[in-house]
Amino acid sequence: MFNKKTLKKEILRIFRRYKKGSFNYKQIAKKLFIKDNLTKNLISQILDEMVLHKKITEKSRGKFRLKEMQMQNKYTYINGIINTKEKNIFVISEEKENIYIDKNDLKFAMDGDEVKVKLDNNNEKTGKIVRVLNAKKINVVGTVEQSLDGNYFFVIPDNKRNFPYDIYISKFERHKTKFKNNDKVLVEIKKRKTEYKKPEGIILKAFGQSGEHKAEINSIMENFNLPCEFEENINKKAEKIVLEITKKEIDRRRDFRKIATFTIDPEDAKDFDDALSIKHLKNGNWEIGIHIADVTHYVKPNTILDKEAYKRGTSVYLVDRVIPMLPERISNFICSLRPNEEKLTFSTVLELDENANIHSIWFGETVINSDKRFTYSQAQEIIDKEEGIFHKELKKLNKFAQILRGIRFKNGSMSFERGETKFILDKNGKAVDMFFKTTKTANQLIEEFMLLANKKVSEFVVLNKKNKKHKSFVFRVHDKPDLEKLNKFSETVKHFGYKFKVSEKDNKASINNLLNEVKGKKEQNIIETLAVRSMSKAEYSTKNIGHYGLFFQDYTHFTSPIRRYSDVLVHRLMKKYLLKKKSEDILKLERKCKHISEMEKMANFAERASIKYKQVEFFKDKIGKIFDGFICEIMNWGMFVELEESKIQGLVSIHSLSDNFEMTDNCTLKGKYSNKKYKLGDNIKVKILKANIQKKQLDFSLLEK
């Protein structure tokens, strides 16, 4: 599973990460998830060689530690890559855990730069940047502003967190790309900011006027490095894939073509990843098939199609388009489980009794022919009215889904039911309507069976881990929440009138009780959002720490290989392990997990940016109109207000209030002369003051009594 060179590098990384720790070969094997004796013996051999080459010392018999780090003066220095994209700025280093940097100690370093950091003596988790060792090439998206005399141009960055400085455009560079004042542009930084000068750049591309739909969406795509189109050679490769399925291929698969099968998806979906089949068995039980598009039959490892899908990591769903992970011929035609077409699938097939107890489970390659494509609203109508095509099948599946859902919540799964902001766009892409979409029974039906398939696939691999051969895998993991964040959350919800007690051991029951209590209340959306922010972020990993939010010990992503590369990896691993083939290299797999987790994060950022843009655009022609809202966050510069109907948030600046207001605690503003107080959760009326598309921000004025 490991070659010697790779193993030596990983061992050294462990010692550098835990510089004060000492380990024997068994402890190192455990950290690297190694269980076979052959590799353990290789670790022991490498440790002896590292002692000989004076990389490490043998502290006591069989226990090793890193040689003392070289000190420069009395301080410890490390090198690493700076990350400014998160809420906190930190440096990623192979030698230590993340080092946090105060924004005043950046020395003009930017995201992605390789830097030298001096660690703080009192706290080795914090430090100061001494200098930039290797400046990363930086491109910035922003809006052109011309000086009043017309002689100078600056670009104001869209994302001031990632790049907090205005960029000067030299007069010698202005004629290389055509642009106008107020254009949305892409700038390459040529000269970094110094203590005395602004950064200088050249404009590489002009997207059009700020606020125009095409310019804004294209700039969001550029900002998050989202690809536009597939290269010609990739599309050609997809075109060569044969759509027809041979008799030989069908014969080697389990055949579900004559069993009642259908898909349930959003109205605008084209890439149908999953289908459900249902059959009443002679013993009175029910056979439920969870059929997933067999993408890996068509997309082979290390081909140009596979490499492009891995690079993208996920499909991205912006408000006006889908940026697919796979070419349209594959995602919308060959693999999409369209009705009345024979399709290859990879399935989880369950036998359930009337109480949804699982009596047997089977995994394998299948062939289906979907009888019907339902939208969620169509399926919901049939479930509600108990009439229509496949109404008996939908009723039975819904019964099972609700039982499974009840068991899941009873076992401790968290009941987040956050709605989605949706838009109706005109032919020019302008938002003409906006609504808040919540999940209904039909959504829950699909959700429960997909969760069940993901869980059972993961459990299959974990059970096989107990055999002699260790099986590496891609898990979807969710760590326990940070207690400090939970305590802050607890303090915040008190001001909304709710009690939430933080425990040292487990807080799932308390969180679920709170979520149930706020259902249907005006503050449901904001409290659920704050609860999510207090949680760890789910990600992909080869280390199975479980999924805290779902309360599953074993969980993965198996059900969406058309739009998630994680699921492509899981399908390949499952097919190997069903054939009892040997395990994958866990280090290579972990690197892939890190990449697809990062791409998922970027996709989420881009999707949220496109939603925020459309929300602000929607209110641009509503300046001066009055709306009901409530205070959802208080800062020392003002208060954020959430509008009740649309759930959008805007800022009431403290300078717009009639009195001199100050924060008396984290959740209250008090007037110096009037003693007027504004608290979290207060119902207020606001007027739309400004819709700033560049900043993606709404400004409100408070209608004071």
N, C-alpha and C positions, 0 to 999 in steps of 0.2 A: 504493500500500500504506500510506503514511503521509500524514496531513494535516500542514500546516506547524506548527500549534500543538503537536500531539503530538510531532513530531520535535524541535522546539525544547526541549521539556521533557526529552526523553530525552538530548539533547546536553548540557544543563546538568547533568543527573544524572551523566553520565560525568565531567565536569570536577570536580564536587563529590566524587565518589568517589575520583578520582585527583588530589588537589589540587596535588601537586607535579609532575604529569606535563604534558607538552605534546604536542599531537596535530595532525596535518593532517587534511584532510577524508576521505582514504582510510582512515586509521586509525580514525576515528570510524565510518565506514561498516562497517568490518570488525567492530567491537565490536557494532554493531546488526544484524549479519548481512545487510547491504544489498549487493546486487551490481549492480542496474540503474543505468545512467548517469544517468537522469532524477532519481532520488532523491539520487544523489551530488552532482549539480549543485545541488539544493535545499539540501543540507547546506552546501556552499560559500557559498551565498547567505546562509543563516542565520548562519554564522560571521562574515561581514562585518557583518551587522546587529548581532550581539552585541558586536562591537568598538565599533561606533558608539554603542551604548547603555551602554558601559563595564561590560558583564558579564564580558568576557574581554579579554585583551591578546594582541597578536601578538608573540610572543617573538622569532621570526626569520621570515623570509619563508615564509608558508604554514603556520607552526607556531603554535598557539594554546595559551594556558593560562588558568586562572582567575585573576582579580585576587586579590591577597593578602587572606586572610581577616582580618576585623576581630578584634583581640585585646582581651580584657577583662583588664586588668592584664597579667601575663606568661603567663597561661594561655589555652588554647584551649577554647572551650565549644561543644557541639553539643546539638541537641534530637533526641529519638527516642522510640521506644516500647519499654518494658521487657518482656522475655520471661523468666519464671521457670519455665516448664514443662519446660525441658530440664535436663540434669545441671548445666550451667554457666549462670549468670545473665548475660544480655547485653542491650544496648540496640541496637535496629535503627534505623539512621538512613540517610536518603537521601544524606547528605553523606560518609559513610565506610563502611568495612566494619564488621561487628558490633563493638561496644565491650563488653568483659567487665567485670563488676562483682563485687567481693567482697561476700558476703552481709552483712558488717558495714558496708558503705557504701551501703545501700539507702535510708536516710532514710525508712523505713516505706512506700516505694513498692511497689505491687503489680503483678501481671501485667496488661499492657494499658495501664498509665498512660503518659501522655506526660510525659517528664521532661527536665530540663536536666542535662547531664553535663559535669563538668570533666575533661578528658583529662589523664592523667599525663604529666609532662614527659619522663620517660625511656622511656615506652612508650605510644605513641598507640593501642594496641589495648586499653588498660585505662583505667578512669576511676572517678570517684566521682559519685554523684548529689547535685546541689546542692539541687534542690527538685522537687516534683511540679507540673507546669504544668497538667495536666488529668487529674483523677482519674477513672478508669473506674468505671462502676457495677459493683459486685461482688456476685455471688451465690455462696454457699458451701454445700456439702453437709456435714453432720456429725451428731453424736449429742448429744442433750440430756442434760445432767447437772445434777442438783439439789443444792444445798448441803445439808449435814447438818441445818441448822436449818429447811430448807424455804423460806427467804425469797428465795433467789437461784437463777437458772437461767443456765447457760452452755451454749454449743454447742461441742463439740470437733470441729474440722474433720477430715474423712477424709484429705484430702491436705495434710499439714503443709508440704510443699515449696512448694505454690502459695499457701497461706495459713497461716503458722506460728503464729498467735495464737488463743487461746481467745476466744470472742465472748460478751460480756455481753448478756443479754436484759433490757431495761428492764421494770420492773413495769408501766409504763404501756402496754406493747405486748403483754403476755402474753395478753390475752383476745381479741385480734383473730383468732387462729387456734388451734383446739383442738389441744393436744399434751400428751404425758405424758413423765415421766422415762424416759430410754432410748429415746425415739423417734428415728428417722432423719428429719431435716428439711432443708428448704431455707431458708437465711437470706439476707436482703438486708442488706448492711452500710450503716448509716446514718451512723455516725460512725467515722472512721478511728482507728487506734491512734496515740497520742501517747507522749511519753516517760514520762508519768505515768499514763495511763489505757489500759485495754483497749479494743479496738474494740467498738462497740455495734451491734446489729442487730435486725431484726424477722423473725419466722418467717412465711414466705410459704406454706409447704406442709408438712404432716406425712405421711410415707410409711407409718408404722407402726413397730412395735417393731424395734429393731436386731437383726439376726440372722434375722428372718423373710424368707423367700425373696422375696416380692413387694416388700417395703420395700427390700431390698438391691439388687435388679435395677433397680427404678425410680430409686433414688438414683444408681446407676451411669449410667443413661441421662441423668439430670439433670446429673450431674457433667461429662459429656462433651458436653453439649448435643445429645444424640441425639433426633430427633423420635419421637413416639409413633405417631400415626395420620396418614394423609393427610387434608387438609381436604376437606370435602364436595364443593366445586366441582372438585377434582382427581379424586376418585373418579368423579364424574359424567362428566367428560371422558373418562376411561378406559372407562366403560361404553358410551359412544357409539361407540367404535371397532368397526367391523364385522369379525367373525371370518372370514366367508366370503371366499375368494379368487376374484376374477373370472377368467374365461377370458382376458380381455385382459391381465391382469397375468401370468398363467402363460405366455402366448405370448411375452411380451417377455423371458423369463428362460430360462436353460439348465435343462433338465429332468433331474432325477436321481431321479424318483419310482420308476422301475423298476430302479434299481441298489441292490444290497444295502447298507443303511444302518442304523446303530444308534448309540445313545448309551451311555456308561459314566460313571456318576456315583456319589456316596456314597449310602448306603441311605436317608437322610432328605432327599435333594435333591428339590426341586419345580421349580426354575428351571433347565431343561436348556438351557444356552447353546450347546453344541457337539455335533456328530455327525460320524461318520466314514463314508465310503462307500468301497467297493473293487470294482474291475472288472478282469478279466484281458483285456488287449488282444490283437489279432490278431498283433502283432509280438513277442509274448512278454513285453512290459513290463506294468506295473500302473498303473492310474489310481487315485490316492488323492484323495478329496475331503475337505477339512476345512471343514465347513459350520457357519457361525456364525449365530445368530438375527439376523434383519434388523430390529433394533430401530428403526433410523433411518427405515425405511419408515413406521412408525406414529408415532414421536415426532419431530415436526418442530421445526426451530430456533425458539426464542423463543416457543413456546407455553407454557401454564402447566405442562404435563407436563414439558417440557424444562427450564424454569426450576427446577422442584422437584427434578428429577433432578440438575441442576448444583449446586444448593444442598446436597443431601445428598452428592454426590460418589461415594458407594459404598454398597453394602449392608453392613450390620454384622451379624456372626454372634456373638451372645452364646450362653451355654451352653444357654439354654432357648428361644431364639427367633431369628428373622431379622428385622432392621429393613430392609426392602427399599428400594432406590433408586427403584424404580418401583412403581406400584400393583399389587396382586396379580393383577388381571385381565390386565395386560400381562405381568408377570414369570412367572406360573405357568400362564397359559392361552394368550393370543394369541401370545406370542413363544416360549414354552417348547417345545422340540422333542420333543413327546410322541409316543409310538408310534402308528402307524396314523392319523395326521392330516397333511394337507397343510400345509406350513409354508414361509414365505418365509425365505430364507437369503442370506448374503453369503459367498462361498466362495473358498478357495485350492485350486486343483486341480493336482495334480502328476503327472507321468509318471515312474515309477521303474523302473529295471531290477532284476535280482535282487540286486545289491549295494547297493541304495538310492541309486545315482547318479541325480541329477535330470536328465531329458532335456528336459522342457518344464514351463512353469508358466503358469497362467491365473488371473486374478482376475475376479470378476464376480458379478452377482445371479443367484440360482438358486432352484429350488423342489425340496423333498424330501418324502419320506414315510417316516419312520423305521420300520423293520421290527421293532425290538426295543429295549426299555429294559433295559440291564444295570446291576446294581449292581457295584461293584468286586469284591466277594467272588464274585459269580456269574461274572463274566468271568475272575477268577483261577482258579476251579475248572475252567472249560472249558479254559483255557490249560494248567493242570497235568495234567489227565486226557486232553486231546486228544480230547474227545468232547462232543457236545451241539450245540445250534443254533449255526450260524455258526462252528463250531470251526475249519474250514479258513481262513476269513477272519481270525479272531482270531490264528491261528497265523502267518499271513503278515504281518499288521500288527505282531505282536510281534517277528517276525524283523527287519523294517525298523527298528522302534523301537530295538531293541538295537544294531543297526549304527550308527544315528544317534547313539545315546548313547555308544557307544565312540569314535566320531569326535570327538564334542564334548569328551569328557574328554581325549582324546589331544591335541586342539588347545589345551587349557589351561583348560577350564571347571571350576569348582570343584564338588566332589562333596559338598555339604551334604545330608544325609539326615535331618534332624531330625524326630522323631516328634511326634505331637499328643496332648495330654491330652484324653481323652474321658470323659464321665460318663453313667451311667444314672440318670435322675431318676424319683422316684415321682410320684403324681398331685398332690402338694403342692409339687413342685419340689425336694424334698430329694435330695441326691446319695446314692444307695444303693450305687453301685459306681463305681470309677474305674479306667481302664486307659490304657496308653500305646500309641498306634497308630502303626505304622511303615508306610512305603510298600512296596508289592510290585510285581510285574511289571506287573499291570494298570494300576496308577497310573502307572508309568513309560511305558507304551504311550501313554496319553493325553498325559502331560507332554511327551514328545518331539515329537509331532505339533503340539501347541499352540505349543511353542517354535519349531518350524520355520515355522509359519504367521506368527507374530509377526516372526520374523527376515526372512522373504521379503517380507512387506508393507513393512517398513521399507526393505529393500534396493531395492525397486521405486521408492520415493519418492526415495531418495538418488541412484539412477542418473538419475532425471529431473532432479535438481538440476544435473546437468552440462550441461543444455541452457541456452538463453538465459534462460528464465524460472525464477526461483528459487522453489522450492516449500517453504513453511513447513510444519512437521509437529510432531506430538507424539511425542517419543521417550521411551522408558523408559531412563534412564541410571543408571549406577553408577560413581562416581568411584573412583580409586585410594585405597587405605587410607593413613591417616596413619602415618608411620614411627615417631613417638613411641608411638602406641598399639600398633603391632606389636612394638616393643621390649619394652613392658610385658607383652604377651601371651607373647613369647618367654621372658621371665624366669619367668612364672607356670608355663608348661608344663614347664619344667626340673624343678620340684618334683614333677611327676607322673611324672618319669623319661623325658621325651621331649626330643629335640633339635630346635630350630627356629631356623635362622639367618636373620636379617633382611638383605636385600640392598637397596642403594640403588636398583637398577634394577627388578627384578621379583621377586615373592615367591609367585606362583601355584603354581609347581611344589613349593616347600617346604610351602605350606599344604596342597596336595592330598596330598602324601606323609604329612603328619601326620594328616590326616583319615582316610586309608586305614589308617594304623597303629592308630588308636584304635577302629576299627570293632569292635563286639561287646564292647568293654571296658566296665567299670562306669563309667568316667569319660568315655565317649563324649559323653554329653549335655552335661556341663558344659564340656568342651573345645570342642565345636561352638558352644555358647552364647557362650563367651569369644571364639572366633574371629569370630563374627558381630558382637559388640560392638566388636571392633577394626577392623571395616570401616566404610566410609562407608555411608550409607543410600541405597538406590535411590529415585529420584523421577522426576517427569515434567518435561520441559524441551523447549524448541524448539532448544536448543543440543545438537548430537549429539556428546557426548564418549565415546560407546561404553558398553558394559556390562562392567565389570571382572570381576564374578563369573562371568558366563556366557562371557566372552571373545568377545563379539560386538561387532563394530564398529558394526553397525546393529541396533537392536532397538526394538520398540514393544509396546503391548498392544492386540490386535485381537480376542481370542477370547472375551471375557466382557462384551459390551455390556449384558446384563441387569443386571449387578451392579457395573459400573465405568463411570463417565462418561468416563474417558480413552478407552475403546474406542468409545464413542459418537462422540467427536470424531474418532477415527481412521477410523471407517467413513465419516463425512461427507466428510473430506478425501480419502480414497481414491476415493470415488464422483466427486468433483469432478475429481480428477487423471486418472482413467481417461477422463473426457470431455474432457480437456485444457483444463479451465477454469482461470482465473487463481488465483494463490495467495491464501491468507488473510493478514490483517493479523497480522504476527508478534508485535507487542507485545500485542495483545488475546489472542492465543493463549498467550503466555507468562504473562499474568496468570491465565488459566484453568488452566495447568499448576501454578502456585503454589497456587491454591485447591484443586485436587483432590489435590495432594500433601499439603496440610495436613489435608484431610478423611480421607485414607487413614491419616495418622498418628494422628488422633483415634480412628478406628475400631479401629486396632491397640491403642491404650491401653485402650479400653473392653473389647475382647475379652479382653485379658490380665487386666484387673481382674475380670471375671466369672469367669474360670477360677481366679484366685487365691482369690476368695471361696468357690467351690465346693470347692477343694482344702482350705481351712481348715475349712469346714463338715464335710467328709467325715471329718476327724480329730477332730471335737469329741467324739464318743462313744468315742474311742480313748485318752482320757487315761489315763496309767499303763502303756500297752502299750509293749513294747520292739521296736525295729526295727534292722536293719543299715543302716549308712550309711557315708559317707566325707566327710572334710573337703574342701569345695570352695572356701572363701574364708576368709581370716583378717583380722580387723580388730582395732583396739586395744581394742574393747569385747567381743570374743568371736569365735566362729567359726561360719560357716554350714555346715551339714551337709546333704548330699543323700541322701535315703533311696533305697536301691538299686532297689527294686521300683517305687515310684510316681513317682520322680524329683522329688518335692516337696522344697523346702528349708526349713529352720528354723534358729533361732538358739540356740546354746549360749552364754549370757551368761558373761563372764569372772568375774563375781561369784558364779556358781553353782559354780565349781571350788574344790577343797579347798585349793589353794595360791594364793599371790599370783603370778599369771601375767602376764608382760609380753611384748610383741612384740620379738623379737631381730632380725627382718627382716620383709619384707612377707609371708612365708609360714610363719613359725614362732612359736609361743607357748612360753615356757619358764618353768617353776616356779622361784620365787626360792629356795625351801628344798629342794625335792625334785629339782631339775634335770630334772624330767620335761618332755619336749618333745612338742608336737603340731604336725604339719606338714601342708601341703597333700597330699591324696591318702591320708592315713592312714585305714585301716579302723577304725571304731569302732561301738559299740552305744549307742543313745540311747533314752531314755524320753520319751514325749509328756508335756510338763509343762502346756502351756496352748495353747488354740486361740482366738486373739483375732480375731474376725470383723471388728470395727471397724477394726483395724490391718491386717487381711488377713495375719496373721503367726502362725507356729507357734513355740512356745518348747520347746526340748528340755532335758533334763538328761543329762549324760554319765555312763555307767556306767563309772567308773574302776576299773582293775585294782588 
